[in-house]
């Protein structure tokens, strides 16, 4: 290094922090203003995206509610059909038990009358 460079750096070094401290807020404000503007633009874009997503979700939720209503209606119809089949089956079982009891009674009567 040159002989004059080292003493110059030593002489300037104590003042560098003051110079940087004075100049930094000016640059920081500009960057912060730009960053704030960019942040505001980003926030506006995010708000628009959220509003769009919310409206799309509302449409989808309405469609799901309609499908759920159709499903519940179909389940109720299926349950009533199953209930009527169960009643028919129970009536047939009772009829079969009555017929088998009559057949058992007739067979016992025929068996013991001999």
Secondary structure as UniProt FT lines:
FT   HELIX           3..112
//
